[in-house]
Amino acid sequence: MAKKTKNTFDVPAVASIDIDAPANRVFDALISPDQVRKYLYGAEIKSDWQVGSPVTFSGEWEGKPYEDKGVVLDFEPRKLLKLTHYSPLSGKPDVPENYHTVTYAVSERDDNSTLTITQENNHDQAEVDESKKTWTTILEGLKKVVEDSPR
């Protein structure tokens, strides 16, 4: 579980996108292994989505196998998914202060949704900037998957 330390840079990375689909379809894209694989670089996601349960993302990045991990902190279908996240690809030790807290918030108006991702427990501004860039790319892929899938 991520915890704040006095050395933590206290600026979150935030990325958001509007999606032409209702919240249930957007939220499904966050937790459905078949959907996640399409926009998250082929990653396999596993969890039972119960608060306190583990979540893993595994795959291959630049020819190297990996397994990112975390714990589900909050889960409200159609609205909110919050989890911790650690990636060994970061090169940092697997200790609590190197886990991010990532919140996926879905808001709906009519049949359209906005998905906002907030990553906390960043270590410096460079990490915030890189994370915003990565999350924006992931959001664009998720939007395409959701909007292109059958309604």
JOBELBEL-V61632 format. One record per backbone hydrogen bond with DSSP energy under -0.5 kcal/mol. NH is the residue of the N-H (numbers start at 0). CO is the residue of the C=O. If there is no record, write none. Layout:
NH/CO  NH/CO
This chain:
2/95  7/4  8/121  12/118  13/11  14/116  16/114  18/112  20/18  24/21  25/21  26/22  27/23  28/24  29/25  29/26  30/26  31/27  32/30  35/31  36/32  37/33  37/34  38/34  38/35  39/35  41/36  42/39  43/57  44/42  45/55  51/71  52/49  54/69  55/45  56/67  57/43  58/65  60/63  63/60  65/58  67/56  68/85  69/54  71/52  72/81  73/81  75/79  78/75  79/75  80/103  81/73  82/101  83/70  84/99  85/68  89/86  90/87  94/92  97/94  98/95  99/84  100/119  101/82  101/99  102/117  103/80  104/102  104/115  105/78  106/104  106/113  108/111  111/108  112/18  113/106  114/16  115/104  115/113  116/14  117/102  118/12  119/100  119/117  127/123  128/124  129/125  130/126  131/127  132/128  133/129  134/130  135/131  136/132  137/133  138/134  139/135  140/136  141/137  142/138  143/139  144/140  145/141  146/142  147/143  148/144  148/145
